[in-house]
Amino acid sequence: MLIASVVAAAGLKTQLDLTTLALGEPLTLTLAGGTLKQIDLAPLAVDFEARGRTLSRSGNEETLVLTLYPLRSGRLDLPALQAGAARSRPARVTVTAGSVDTPQVLFRVETDPAAPIQRQPTRLTLEACDDGSLDWKRPPLPLHAALYHRPLGEEQIDLERDGVRCTAHRWHWRVIPTQAGPLQLSLPMLEAGKFGRQLRFPAPAVAFTAAAVPAWLPLNVAIGLPHLTAEKQPETWPVQRPLAWRFEVVGGYSEEGLKTLLALLLHNQPGFNTYAPTLETLPGEDRNSPLTHLRVTIYADARETGPLRLPTLTLPWFDPVGGRLESLTLNGDEVNIVNPALATLARGFALLLAVGMTAALLVWMARRHAWRRHKRRRLAAVAASTDTEALLRAVRGFSLAARPRPAATLGVWRERLRAEARCEGLEALIDALERARYGGIADDFTALRARAIRVLAACRTLESSAGYRRAEAPGDGLP
């Protein structure tokens, strides 16, 4: 509903399109008079923001149309405006928190940590909570002499405020107080749109107090505990090539401050101050975190072979809760600096040695297999004998070495076998065989054959005869 109020006051006419509106909606004020170029609009700045201004002329009369946005809710007075000798009559409008077309918006400002100290990275959050129908524009933060800030991310979530479900639009900034004391930022009007309508809402006050750091605290010391992660170093590294040692720091260090601190730590470290450390700013896992994420690369000048111990870095930081200066230690690994040519030669020698040992092992295994197979055949011949004569021939032919013909007599066979192996019960076996052959004593042939097999299977080779140290188990290869 358009409510028109036309008042003539000393030649200056005033007209309002609304007498009741919601916070965020525009109010149109039309002034008509003789000359309006020099009209003083300063009295309106108490309760309204003059966003739009249009001046037109028709004959001897000028018309000024102003678009005003209320700065607060309640009953607001539009003061009398002076344009030369012409003067308008005061008017009054009622500004509500919300209406059918414009929702009520709840604002909130908070800092994390809630009570920051000087030089501490802090997250500033501005929240606007509405019914979800508004399309917001991110507000800028004004410059401040005692505050450094840069924008972070923004988010939109559904939550409950004062017992009412609403959609919260949050904007985050990284702020660092450079001075102690109360700090206040005057934000501009917050812009939002709804179905093509432009709405502007007064921003809440952004104010907090930063505590002072001790006067003895160095400038480059981080406020708050930093987090360090270091890459695993290789076990070996070629000589005459710079070794890159990388680690990441998440905390309150600035890039220049950490670079200065590293220069002091590496000043007395030979081999680590030939090349200046490099720093790279990385995007953090939490885009709304006020902490910086830096990747540091330190270069070691590996000029000599041998073990190289990376330095131990001690990064100081200030505990804002306890008010103490603490430190965080990063221990470097040990890297073995090697000559690639010598390492290649050593690997080749080790390969040749391994090949030689493998060949020797294969020869040993082949000889061992041949010897065991030869023994099994000789034992099989003894086991296959069917009478005393055949048993004697098989016994005289038993040998641990490859011999083409059996021994002529048991005595010759005994001397030959003693040179090849150690056999328990050999003399007793020979006596039993001689009695059976030459003495005419009829012993049990089956028992005699089994005795011969048992004694011969238990023979152990001598090292000088076959080159084997491992003994065969009794009965090995018996059927």
C-alpha positions in Angstrom: 0.0 0.0 0.0 1.4 3.4 -1.0 0.8 6.1 1.6 1.4 9.5 0.3 2.0 12.5 2.5 2.5 15.9 0.8 3.3 18.7 3.1 4.2 22.3 2.0 6.6 24.0 4.4 8.2 27.3 3.3 8.1 26.2 -0.3 9.6 22.7 0.2 7.4 19.7 -0.3 8.1 16.2 1.2 6.6 12.9 0.2 7.2 9.3 1.6 6.2 6.2 -0.2 5.9 4.2 3.1 5.2 5.0 6.7 5.8 1.4 7.9 8.5 -0.9 6.5 10.7 -3.8 7.6 14.4 -3.5 8.4 16.3 -4.1 5.2 13.7 -2.6 2.9 14.2 0.7 1.0 12.3 3.9 1.8 11.8 6.5 -0.9 11.8 10.2 0.1 10.8 12.8 -2.5 11.6 16.5 -2.0 10.3 19.2 -4.3 11.2 22.9 -4.2 13.0 25.7 -5.9 16.7 24.7 -5.7 17.8 21.4 -4.1 21.4 21.1 -5.3 22.8 22.4 -2.0 20.4 20.6 0.3 22.0 19.3 3.6 21.3 15.6 4.0 23.6 15.1 7.0 20.6 14.9 9.5 19.4 11.8 7.8 22.7 9.9 8.5 21.6 9.4 12.1 19.0 6.7 11.3 19.2 6.2 7.6 21.7 5.4 4.8 21.2 7.4 1.7 21.9 4.9 -1.0 20.3 6.5 -4.1 19.9 10.1 -5.2 18.1 11.4 -8.3 17.7 15.1 -9.1 15.4 16.4 -11.9 14.0 19.8 -12.9 10.6 20.8 -14.3 10.2 24.5 -15.0 11.2 26.5 -11.9 10.9 23.5 -9.6 13.5 20.8 -8.8 12.7 17.3 -7.6 15.1 15.2 -5.5 14.3 11.5 -5.0 16.3 9.7 -2.2 16.4 6.0 -1.5 16.9 5.5 2.2 17.7 2.3 4.2 16.9 2.3 7.9 19.8 1.7 10.3 17.7 0.2 13.1 14.2 -0.9 13.9 11.6 1.1 15.8 10.0 4.5 15.3 12.5 6.7 13.4 12.2 10.4 12.7 13.1 12.0 9.5 14.4 15.4 10.5 13.7 18.7 8.7 16.0 19.3 5.8 17.3 22.7 4.8 17.7 23.8 1.2 18.6 27.5 1.2 15.6 29.3 2.6 13.3 26.4 2.0 12.7 23.9 4.8 10.8 20.6 5.0 8.6 19.4 7.8 9.8 16.4 10.0 8.2 13.0 9.4 8.1 9.7 11.2 8.2 6.1 10.0 7.9 2.7 11.8 10.6 0.1 11.1 9.7 -3.5 12.0 12.2 -6.4 12.5 10.5 -8.3 9.6 7.4 -8.5 7.4 5.6 -10.9 5.2 7.9 -10.1 2.3 11.2 -9.5 4.2 12.3 -12.0 6.9 13.8 -11.0 10.2 17.6 -11.5 10.3 19.6 -12.3 13.4 23.2 -11.3 13.4 26.1 -12.6 15.5 29.9 -11.7 15.6 32.4 -14.0 17.3 36.2 -14.5 17.4 38.2 -17.7 17.9 39.9 -17.6 20.3 37.3 -15.6 22.2 40.0 -13.5 24.0 42.9 -13.1 21.5 46.2 -11.5 22.3 48.4 -9.3 20.3 50.0 -10.9 17.2 47.8 -14.0 17.6 46.1 -15.3 14.4 42.3 -15.1 15.1 39.3 -16.2 13.2 36.6 -13.5 13.0 33.1 -14.8 12.0 30.1 -12.8 11.0 26.8 -14.7 10.9 23.5 -13.7 9.4 20.6 -16.0 10.1 17.3 -15.8 8.1 14.6 -18.1 6.8 16.8 -19.2 3.9 15.1 -17.0 1.2 17.8 -14.3 1.0 20.8 -14.3 -1.3 23.7 -12.6 0.5 26.7 -10.8 -0.7 30.0 -11.1 1.2 30.7 -7.9 3.1 34.2 -6.4 3.0 36.1 -5.5 6.1 37.3 -1.9 6.3 41.0 -1.2 6.8 42.2 -0.7 10.4 45.5 0.7 11.5 45.9 -1.8 14.4 44.5 -4.9 12.7 45.7 -7.0 9.8 43.0 -9.1 8.1 42.4 -11.2 5.0 39.2 -13.1 4.0 38.9 -16.8 4.5 36.0 -19.0 3.4 32.2 -18.8 3.9 29.6 -21.4 4.6 25.8 -21.9 5.0 24.3 -24.2 7.5 20.9 -24.8 9.1 20.7 -24.3 12.9 18.5 -23.0 15.7 18.8 -19.5 17.1 16.8 -18.3 20.0 14.5 -21.3 19.6 13.8 -20.7 15.9 15.2 -22.7 13.0 17.0 -20.6 10.5 19.7 -20.7 7.8 23.0 -19.2 8.9 25.3 -17.5 6.4 28.8 -17.2 7.8 31.7 -15.2 6.6 35.2 -15.8 8.1 38.3 -13.6 8.2 41.8 -14.1 9.5 42.6 -11.2 11.7 45.9 -10.4 13.6 45.8 -7.6 16.1 49.1 -5.6 15.8 48.3 -3.5 18.8 46.9 -4.3 22.2 43.7 -2.8 23.5 40.0 -2.5 22.3 39.5 -2.8 18.6 36.4 -1.9 16.7 35.4 -2.2 13.0 32.5 -0.3 11.4 31.1 -2.7 8.7 29.2 -1.3 5.8 25.5 -2.2 5.2 25.0 -5.9 4.4 23.5 -6.5 1.0 21.0 -9.3 0.2 18.6 -10.0 -2.6 15.2 -11.7 -2.7 13.3 -12.2 -6.0 15.1 -9.3 -7.6 14.6 -6.9 -4.7 17.7 -5.3 -3.2 17.8 -5.3 0.6 20.3 -3.7 2.9 20.7 -4.5 6.6 22.7 -2.7 9.2 25.8 -4.7 10.2 26.4 -5.5 13.9 29.3 -3.9 15.7 32.6 -5.8 15.4 34.5 -5.1 18.6 36.9 -7.1 20.8 39.9 -6.5 23.0 43.3 -7.8 22.3 45.6 -8.5 25.3 49.2 -7.4 25.2 52.1 -9.8 24.8 55.1 -9.5 27.1 57.6 -6.8 26.1 60.4 -9.4 26.1 58.8 -11.6 23.5 60.7 -11.7 20.2 58.9 -10.5 17.1 59.1 -13.7 15.1 57.8 -16.1 17.8 54.5 -17.7 16.9 51.5 -17.2 19.3 50.0 -20.6 20.0 51.3 -24.2 19.6 52.4 -24.9 16.0 52.2 -28.4 14.3 55.1 -29.9 12.5 55.2 -32.8 10.0 58.5 -33.9 8.3 59.0 -36.0 5.3 60.9 -39.3 5.6 64.4 -38.9 4.4 66.1 -41.6 2.1 68.6 -43.9 3.7 71.3 -43.1 1.1 72.0 -40.0 -1.0 74.6 -39.5 -3.8 77.5 -37.3 -3.0 77.9 -33.8 -4.7 74.1 -33.4 -4.9 72.1 -31.0 -2.6 69.8 -32.9 -0.3 66.3 -31.4 0.1 64.9 -31.7 3.6 61.2 -30.8 3.6 58.8 -30.3 6.5 55.5 -28.5 7.0 54.5 -26.0 9.7 50.9 -25.1 10.6 50.7 -22.3 13.1 51.1 -18.6 13.8 54.3 -18.1 11.9 54.5 -15.6 9.0 56.5 -16.5 6.0 59.1 -13.8 6.6 59.2 -14.5 10.3 59.9 -18.2 9.9 62.5 -17.5 7.2 64.3 -15.2 9.6 64.1 -17.8 12.4 65.5 -20.6 10.2 68.4 -18.3 9.1 69.3 -18.0 12.8 69.0 -21.7 13.5 71.1 -22.7 10.5 73.8 -20.0 10.9 76.2 -22.3 12.8 75.3 -25.5 10.9 78.1 -26.2 8.3 76.7 -27.7 5.2 73.2 -26.3 5.7 73.8 -22.6 5.1 75.2 -22.8 1.6 71.6 -22.5 0.1 68.9 -20.4 1.7 65.8 -22.2 2.8 62.7 -21.8 0.7 59.1 -21.4 2.0 55.9 -22.1 0.2 52.4 -21.2 1.4 50.0 -24.1 1.0 46.2 -24.2 1.3 45.2 -25.6 4.6 42.9 -28.6 5.2 40.5 -26.2 6.9 40.0 -23.2 4.6 38.5 -21.3 7.5 41.5 -21.7 9.8 43.4 -18.5 10.6 46.7 -20.4 10.9 49.3 -20.4 8.1 50.3 -23.6 6.4 54.0 -23.3 5.2 56.2 -25.9 3.5 59.9 -25.4 4.3 62.7 -26.8 2.2 66.2 -26.9 3.7 69.1 -27.8 1.4 72.1 -29.8 2.7 75.4 -29.5 0.8 76.4 -33.2 0.6 80.1 -32.8 -0.4 81.6 -35.8 1.4 80.6 -39.4 1.7 79.6 -40.9 5.1 76.8 -40.3 7.5 75.1 -36.9 7.4 73.0 -35.9 10.4 70.3 -33.4 9.7 70.2 -30.6 12.2 67.8 -30.4 15.2 65.5 -27.4 14.8 64.0 -25.8 17.9 61.0 -23.5 17.0 59.9 -21.2 19.8 56.3 -20.4 20.4 54.4 -18.4 23.1 51.7 -20.1 25.2 48.9 -17.5 25.5 47.2 -19.4 28.4 50.3 -20.0 30.6 52.1 -16.9 29.5 55.3 -18.8 28.9 57.8 -19.2 26.1 57.8 -22.8 24.9 59.7 -24.6 22.1 58.9 -27.4 19.6 61.8 -29.6 18.5 62.2 -31.3 15.1 64.8 -34.0 15.0 66.5 -34.6 11.7 67.2 -38.1 10.3 70.6 -39.5 9.5 71.4 -40.0 5.8 74.3 -42.0 4.4 76.1 -40.0 1.6 77.5 -42.5 -0.9 79.6 -42.3 -4.1 77.3 -43.7 -6.9 80.3 -45.1 -8.8 81.7 -47.0 -5.8 78.2 -48.1 -4.9 77.7 -49.5 -8.4 81.0 -51.3 -8.2 80.2 -52.7 -4.9 76.8 -53.9 -6.1 78.5 -55.5 -9.2 81.1 -57.2 -6.9 78.3 -58.4 -4.6 76.4 -59.7 -7.7 79.5 -61.6 -8.9 80.0 -63.0 -5.5 76.4 -64.1 -5.3 76.7 -65.7 -8.8 79.9 -67.5 -7.8 78.4 -68.8 -4.5 75.3 -69.9 -6.4 77.4 -71.8 -8.9 79.5 -73.4 -6.2 76.3 -74.4 -4.4 74.9 -75.9 -7.5 78.1 -77.9 -8.1 78.0 -79.0 -4.5 74.4 -80.0 -4.8 75.0 -81.9 -8.1 78.0 -83.8 -6.6 76.0 -84.5 -3.5 73.1 -85.8 -5.5 75.5 -87.9 -7.7 77.2 -89.3 -4.6 73.9 -90.2 -2.9 72.6 -91.8 -6.1 75.8 -93.8 -6.4 75.5 -95.0 -2.8 71.9 -96.0 -3.3 72.9 -98.1 -6.3 75.6 -99.9 -4.4 73.3 -100.6 -1.4 70.6 -101.8 -3.8 73.2 -104.3 -5.3 73.9 -105.6 -1.7 70.2 -105.9 -1.0 69.6 -107.8 -4.3 72.2 -110.6 -3.5 70.7 -114.0 -3.2 73.6 -116.1 -1.9 76.9 -115.7 -0.1 79.0 -115.4 -3.3 76.7 -112.7 -4.7 76.8 -110.9 -1.3 80.6 -110.9 -1.2 80.8 -109.5 -4.7 78.3 -106.8 -3.9 80.2 -105.9 -0.7 83.6 -105.7 -2.4 82.0 -103.5 -5.0 80.5 -101.1 -2.4 82.3 -97.7 -2.5 81.5 -94.1 -1.8 83.6 -93.1 -4.8 83.0 -94.0 -8.4 85.1 -97.1 -9.0 84.7 -99.3 -12.1 85.5 -102.7 -10.6 85.0 -104.4 -7.2 88.0 -105.0 -4.9 89.8 -108.3 -5.4 89.6 -109.3 -1.8 87.9 -108.2 1.4 91.2 -106.9 2.7 91.8 -104.6 -0.3 88.1 -103.5 0.0 88.6 -102.7 3.7 91.6 -100.5 3.1 89.9 -98.7 0.2 86.8 -98.1 2.3 88.8 -96.8 5.3 90.3 -94.2 3.0 86.8 -93.0 1.9 84.6 -93.2 5.0 84.2 -94.0 8.7 82.1 -97.2 9.2 81.1 -98.5 12.6 81.2 -102.3 12.8 83.2 -102.8 9.7 85.7 -105.2 11.2 83.0 -107.4 12.7 81.2 -107.5 9.3 84.3 -108.5 7.5 84.9 -111.3 10.0 81.3 -112.6 9.6 81.7 -112.5 5.8 85.0 -114.4 5.9 83.6 -117.1 8.2 80.6 -117.5 5.9 82.9 -117.8 2.8 86.0 -119.4 4.0 85.3 -120.9 7.4 82.4 -122.9 6.3 80.2 -121.6 9.1 76.7 -121.5 7.8 75.2 -118.3 9.3 71.7 -117.1 8.5 72.2 -115.5 5.1 69.2 -113.1 5.5 70.6 -111.9 8.8 74.1 -111.5 7.3 72.8 -109.5 4.4 70.7 -107.2 6.6 73.8 -106.7 8.8 75.9 -105.8 5.8 73.3 -103.3 4.6 73.0 -101.8 8.1 76.8 -101.3 8.4 77.3 -99.9 4.9 74.4 -97.5 5.1 75.8 -96.0 8.3 79.2 -95.2 6.7 80.1 -91.5 6.9 82.2 -89.9 4.2 85.5 -88.4 4.9 86.2 -84.7 3.9 89.3 -85.7 2.1 87.6 -88.4 0.0 84.5 -86.7 -1.3 84.4 -83.1 0.1 81.2 -83.5 2.0 80.8 -82.7 5.7 77.2 -83.7 6.2 76.8 -87.4 7.1 74.1 -89.7 5.6 71.5 -90.9 8.0 71.4 -94.7 8.6 69.2 -96.5 6.2 69.2 -93.6 3.7 68.1 -94.8 0.3 67.1 -98.3 1.6 64.2 -99.9 -0.2 
